[in-house]
Structures are given as structure tokens and as C-alpha cells.
């Protein structure tokens, strides 16, 4: 590379798409690296040393770094990684620093057309595991589950000569700040969400089971699939199922973010079981398009329902297939991971009970913890 910094979007593309991608060196503390990192990266925890311009540990590890590969260094915000990259260049390495570090990584969005599904663009945010959609027909589009970075969707629509005629959330999100209300407001189009998840929001078009949202000459069909939240919905669009946080490729949505008491979690898990039981009755060829991912490296994130049911990677879905409600509920209760970072504040923003502050971008940075196990 000719420059000393590289854009996070470039790193995301090369890590995901290139067989010979760069060697990513993460210089943050080990705990931060273990919690959240760029896939395939290597940790050398020298962040504090670099803050003091101390390169001694980096120097002792030079022989462990590839001399014939590009090295991309990442830290929190791009400061200490820039120092490390400069030191490496002085020692003959082809090294650059990720601009804005992991903060920048968390803002990356990538677009994918879904093979075999007409009229769906999947927008993946690799740094946070969030997935959103631009559903279109003719010259019209509906945006589903947009992040707070609404220009990503405006640009995607403009690139395809599409007019956005509606914006929808599959549920009230707890892991990231929704951009749906803002996007709908800027475009003066309806904002759709189920009434049970509308909180104190105004200017909302409430969804109900069986509703349809017009998209050109086609329709998004609404299925109320409660469990992750009381108002969670999934959307059917032709042969595709936009499953929100109800069904993931490897797990299902966790049911404890509304009320974490054991009785409430059990009750919500029961509702989730029933919702999944209904979804598994769909045609085996239905393409499942989830609202989140964890470590899956397939892009776009799409699997036919029949294949998903036949695989053994989604333990909780297999319990639904077997009709084992008790095992489903008990597994969820016993295996819940840590909650998403700042989820209570994010929920309040998305419910309209709190206004976003200056730290709204930082609130949602970190690993995706929306799965039940």
C-alpha cells in the first residue's frame, strides 16, 4: 500500500473476500481483543506501551511477524496503531494503520445481493454483527432494520434508482440504535413496527400479524413472531424470510432483554418456541435472512430453511424440530451469554423514552450478544 493508513471498509473487504488478505495485528489489551476483534487478527497487547512511545516489546516480536505480507495494525481509535505501523515501516515491513481503529471497524457496512432471491439487498455490518435489508420491486424499496447510519441506505437506494417508500423495524432493538425513525422522517414515509414494541414512539404505523407492506407490485407479509421481544415480527417476501432476531443461522434470539427474571425468561422462551414452530412449517426452500450473525463467514448470510433444519449447528432449532419444548426452554435459561453492551440505554432510545446523546455511536460498539446461546 502506498499510504500509511487504510480505510476500515477496505480491511473488511479484504479480510472477507481476498484469499491472501492482510496480516491484521491488534495491539489492544488482551481482554479487549478477546471480547471483540477483526476475524483472523493476531493480538500483541502493547497498547499501554505504545501510548508511552515504548517499542521494546514490539521490537522483540519482529521475527514473529510476516516479512513478505502486508501488515495492518489496529487499536482503539488509530493512534497507537499508527505509531506501531510507523515503527514497523522503519524496520522494513509493509505496514499501515486502520483509520479510526476499532471505532471505524464498527461503522463499516457492506452490501450483498442475495443469490436466488429477487429484490433483496443484504447490508451487513461486520464489526457489530448487525444485518439489515433493502427490499425492492420496480422503482420502490422498503428498508428493514436500518442502523443509525442512514446514509448507507440512502446511497444504496440511489445506486439502484430506487425510491424508499417505507422503513420498518422487525422489533425494538437492544444492541444497536435504530435509524428507522430518522430515515422515515427524513423521507416522509411510514415507519412500521409492531405495537407491542412501539414504546412511547409517535408517528408510528403499527404492524399486526397478517399485515402486508406494499413494495412496487409486491408485498412484504408480516408474521408476528414474539419471543425475543413481545412485538418481534418476521417478513415474508416471495421465497425469502427476513427473520429479524427470531431465527439466526446458528441460534435464535435471546428472550431476556425485556425482563431478565427467570419466570419472565421462561415465559418469553415459550412464546419463542411457538413462533419458531410456526416458521418451521414454511416451505423447505424458504431462504432465511437473519437480523444478526456471530462468527459465520458466509456472505450473504442466507440459508434455505430445509438446510438449516437438517444441519446440527443450530441446537435450539433442533429442539423445535423435535417438539421438545422443555429442552428448548431449559437450554436458553442455562446458557444465556452476557447482555449486549449498554442495552438498557439503547432500548430507551429506540423506545423513544430517551434522546440519543453525543456518545450514540460509541454506545453500540462491541460484540453481538443477541443470540440465546
C-alpha positions in Angstrom: 0.0 0.0 0.0 1.2 3.5 -0.8 -0.5 5.2 2.1 0.3 4.8 5.8 -3.4 4.4 6.8 -6.1 2.2 5.3 -9.9 2.6 5.5 -11.9 0.1 7.6 -14.1 -0.7 4.6 -11.0 -1.8 2.7 -9.9 -4.0 5.6 -13.4 -5.5 5.8 -13.5 -6.3 2.0 -10.0 -7.8 2.0 -10.5 -9.9 5.2 -13.7 -11.3 3.8 -13.1 -11.5 0.1 -9.4 -12.0 -0.5 -7.7 -15.3 -0.1 -4.4 -13.5 0.5 -5.7 -10.8 2.8 -3.5 -8.7 5.0 -2.0 -9.9 8.3 -4.0 -7.9 10.9 -2.1 -7.1 14.1 -4.3 -5.9 17.0 -2.3 -4.0 19.6 -5.1 -3.5 22.2 -5.1 -5.1 25.6 -5.8 -8.8 25.6 -9.2 -8.5 27.3 -10.4 -6.1 24.7 -9.2 -8.3 22.0 -10.9 -11.4 23.4 -14.2 -9.6 23.7 -14.2 -8.1 20.2 -11.9 -8.3 17.2 -11.5 -8.4 13.5 -11.8 -12.0 12.3 -8.4 -13.7 11.8 -6.4 -11.0 13.6 -3.5 -11.6 15.9 -3.1 -9.9 19.3 0.1 -8.3 20.6 -1.1 -6.4 23.7 1.2 -3.4 23.7 -1.3 -0.6 23.8 -0.1 1.0 27.0 3.5 0.7 25.9 2.7 2.5 22.6 1.0 5.3 24.5 4.4 5.9 26.1 6.3 5.5 22.8 7.8 2.3 24.2 8.5 0.0 21.3 10.6 -2.6 23.1 8.1 -5.4 23.2 7.2 -4.8 19.6 10.8 -5.0 18.7 11.3 -8.3 20.5 8.4 -9.8 18.4 9.5 -8.6 15.0 10.7 -12.1 14.0 7.2 -13.4 14.6 5.7 -11.0 12.0 5.5 -11.9 8.3 8.2 -10.1 6.3 6.5 -10.7 3.0 2.9 -9.8 3.8 1.1 -6.6 4.3 0.6 -5.9 7.9 -2.5 -3.9 9.0 -2.3 -2.6 12.6 -5.4 -1.8 14.6 -6.0 -0.3 18.0 -9.0 1.5 19.6 -9.0 4.8 17.6 -6.0 4.6 15.3 -3.4 6.5 17.4 -1.2 3.7 18.9 -1.6 1.6 15.8 -0.2 4.4 13.7 2.8 4.5 16.0 3.3 0.8 15.7 2.9 0.9 11.9 5.5 3.6 11.6 7.9 1.6 13.7 7.3 -1.4 11.5 7.9 0.5 8.3 11.2 1.8 9.7 12.2 -1.8 10.1 11.3 -2.8 6.6 7.8 -4.1 7.0 4.9 -3.1 4.7 2.7 -1.8 7.5 -0.3 0.5 7.7 -2.8 1.6 10.4 -6.5 1.2 10.3 -8.0 4.6 10.2 -10.0 5.3 13.4 -9.2 1.7 14.6 -12.0 -0.5 16.0 -14.3 2.5 16.2 -14.1 2.7 12.4 -14.4 -1.1 12.1 -17.7 -0.9 14.0 -19.1 1.6 11.4 -18.4 -0.5 8.3 -21.4 -1.6 6.2 -21.2 -3.9 3.2 -23.9 -4.7 0.6 -24.7 -8.1 -0.9 -27.3 -9.2 -3.4 -28.9 -12.5 -2.3 -28.5 -15.3 -4.8 -31.8 -16.9 -5.7 -33.8 -14.2 -4.0 -35.2 -11.5 -6.3 -35.4 -8.0 -4.9 -33.4 -8.2 -1.7 -30.1 -6.4 -0.8 -28.5 -7.5 2.4 -26.5 -4.9 4.3 -24.0 -6.5 6.7 -22.2 -4.6 9.4 -19.3 -6.9 10.1 -18.0 -5.1 13.2 -21.2 -5.5 15.2 -22.9 -8.5 13.6 -26.0 -6.4 12.6 -27.8 -7.2 9.3 -30.3 -5.0 7.6 -32.1 -5.1 4.2 -33.2 -3.1 1.2 -36.3 -4.9 -0.2 -37.3 -3.6 -3.6 -39.5 -4.1 -6.6 -39.7 -1.9 -9.7 -38.5 1.5 -8.6 -39.7 1.2 -5.0 -38.0 -0.1 -1.8 -38.6 -0.6 1.9 -35.7 -0.6 4.3 -35.8 -3.1 7.1 -33.8 -2.8 10.4 -31.6 0.1 9.4 -28.7 1.2 11.6 -28.2 4.7 12.8 -26.0 5.3 9.7 -28.9 6.2 7.4 -26.8 7.4 4.5 -25.8 3.8 3.9 -29.4 3.1 2.8 -30.0 6.3 1.0 -26.9 5.6 -1.0 -27.9 2.0 -1.7 -31.3 3.1 -2.9 -29.8 5.9 -5.1 -27.3 3.5 -6.7 -30.2 1.4 -7.8 -32.6 4.2 -8.8 -35.0 3.2 -6.0 -37.4 5.4 -4.1 -37.7 4.4 -0.4 -41.5 4.2 0.4 -41.3 2.8 3.9 -39.0 1.9 6.7 -39.6 -1.0 9.2 -38.0 -2.5 12.3 -38.6 -6.2 13.0 -38.5 -5.3 16.7 -37.3 -2.8 19.2 -33.6 -3.4 19.1 -31.4 -3.6 22.2 -28.0 -4.0 20.7 -27.9 -1.0 18.3 -29.6 2.3 17.8 -32.2 2.1 15.1 -32.1 4.6 12.3 -35.6 3.7 11.1 -37.5 6.7 12.6 -34.9 9.1 11.4 -34.8 7.7 7.9 -38.6 7.6 7.7 -38.8 11.2 9.0 -36.2 12.5 6.5 -38.1 10.9 3.6 -41.6 11.5 5.0 -42.6 7.8 4.6 -44.2 5.4 7.1 -42.2 3.9 9.9 -43.5 0.4 10.7 -43.1 -1.5 14.0 -45.4 -3.8 15.9 -47.5 -2.1 18.5 -46.1 -4.2 21.4 -42.6 -2.8 20.7 -43.6 0.8 19.9 -42.9 2.1 23.4 -43.6 5.8 23.6 -42.9 6.4 19.9 -45.1 8.7 17.9 -45.7 8.8 14.1 -45.6 5.1 14.0 -47.6 2.8 11.7 -48.2 -0.2 13.9 -47.9 -3.7 12.5 -50.0 -6.7 13.2 -49.9 -10.3 12.2 -51.2 -10.8 8.6 -50.5 -7.2 7.5 -48.8 -6.5 4.2 -46.5 -3.7 3.2 -46.6 -2.6 -0.4 -43.3 -2.7 -2.3 -43.8 -1.9 -6.0 -46.1 -4.6 -7.3 -45.1 -7.0 -4.5 -45.8 -7.1 -0.8 -43.9 -7.7 2.5 -46.1 -10.1 4.5 -46.0 -9.7 8.3 -45.7 -12.6 10.7 -45.9 -11.8 14.4 -43.1 -13.9 15.9 -42.9 -12.9 19.6 -40.3 -14.3 22.0 -37.1 -12.2 21.5 -39.4 -9.2 22.2 -43.2 -9.1 22.6 -43.5 -7.3 19.2 -40.9 -9.2 17.2 -42.0 -9.8 13.6 -40.6 -11.6 10.6 -41.3 -10.6 7.0 -42.0 -12.9 4.1 -41.0 -11.6 0.7 -41.5 -14.2 -2.0 -39.3 -17.1 -1.2 -37.4 -15.2 1.4 -38.0 -14.9 5.2 -36.5 -11.8 6.9 -36.4 -13.4 10.3 -35.2 -10.5 12.4 -33.9 -11.6 15.8 -36.3 -14.6 15.9 -34.2 -17.1 13.9 -30.5 -16.9 13.2 -28.4 -19.3 11.2 -26.8 -20.8 14.3 -29.1 -19.8 17.1 -32.3 -17.9 18.0 -33.0 -14.6 19.6 -32.5 -14.3 23.3 -35.7 -13.7 25.3 -34.3 -12.0 28.4 -33.7 -8.4 27.3 -37.2 -7.2 28.2 -37.3 -8.8 31.6 -34.4 -10.9 32.9 -36.2 -12.6 35.8 -36.3 -16.4 35.4 -40.1 -16.6 35.2 -40.2 -13.9 32.5 -37.4 -15.5 30.5 -39.2 -18.9 30.7 -42.5 -17.3 29.5 -40.8 -15.5 26.7 -38.9 -18.6 25.7 -42.2 -20.5 25.5 -43.5 -17.8 23.1 -40.3 -18.0 21.1 -40.7 -21.8 20.8 -44.2 -21.3 19.4 -43.0 -18.7 16.9 -40.2 -20.9 15.6 -42.6 -23.8 15.4 -44.7 -21.8 13.0 -41.7 -20.7 10.9 -40.5 -24.2 10.5 -43.8 -25.1 8.8 -42.8 -22.8 5.9 -41.5 -24.4 2.7 -38.1 -26.0 2.9 -36.9 -23.8 0.1 -37.6 -20.6 2.1 -34.4 -18.6 2.3 -33.8 -17.5 5.9 -32.3 -14.0 6.1 -31.4 -13.2 9.7 -31.1 -9.9 11.5 -27.7 -10.9 13.2 -24.8 -13.1 12.8 -21.9 -14.2 15.1 -19.0 -16.0 13.5 -20.5 -17.2 10.2 -18.2 -16.2 7.3 -20.7 -17.0 4.5 -21.8 -13.9 2.6 -24.5 -13.1 2.1 -26.0 -14.6 5.3 -28.6 -16.8 3.7 -29.6 -20.5 4.2 -32.6 -22.4 3.0 -34.9 -23.4 5.8 -34.6 -27.1 4.9 -30.8 -27.0 5.0 -31.0 -25.1 8.3 -33.2 -27.8 9.8 -31.0 -30.6 8.5 -27.8 -29.1 10.0 -26.7 -29.7 13.6 -25.2 -26.2 14.1 -28.5 -24.7 15.5 -29.2 -26.7 18.6 -32.2 -24.7 19.7 -33.9 -25.0 16.4 -33.4 -28.8 16.5 -35.3 -28.9 19.8 -38.2 -27.1 18.0 -38.0 -29.7 15.2 -38.2 -32.5 17.8 -41.1 -30.8 19.6 -39.0 -30.7 22.8 -40.3 -27.5 24.4 -38.8 -28.3 27.8 -35.2 -28.8 26.4 -35.6 -25.6 24.4 -36.6 -23.5 27.4 -34.0 -25.1 29.8 -31.2 -24.7 27.3 -32.0 -21.0 26.9 -32.3 -20.4 30.7 -28.9 -22.2 31.4 -26.8 -20.8 28.5 -27.6 -17.1 28.2 -24.5 -15.0 27.4 -23.6 -11.5 28.7 -26.1 -8.9 27.6 -25.2 -6.5 24.8 -23.3 -3.5 25.9 -25.4 -0.5 27.1 -28.5 -2.4 26.1 -30.8 -0.6 28.5 -29.8 2.8 27.3 -30.1 1.7 23.7 -33.6 0.3 24.3 -34.7 3.6 25.9 -33.5 5.4 22.8 -35.3 3.0 20.5 -38.5 3.2 22.6 -38.5 6.9 22.4 -38.1 7.4 26.2 -34.6 8.9 25.9 -32.9 11.1 23.3 -29.5 10.0 21.9 -26.5 11.9 23.2 -23.1 12.7 21.8 -21.9 9.2 22.6 -24.6 7.5 20.5 -22.1 5.9 18.1 -19.9 4.5 20.9 -22.9 3.0 22.7 -23.2 0.1 20.3 -19.6 -0.8 19.6 -18.6 -4.2 20.7 -19.6 -7.9 20.2 -23.0 -9.0 19.1 -24.7 -10.7 22.1 -28.3 -11.0 20.8 -28.3 -14.8 20.4 -29.7 -17.1 23.0 -26.6 -19.2 23.3 
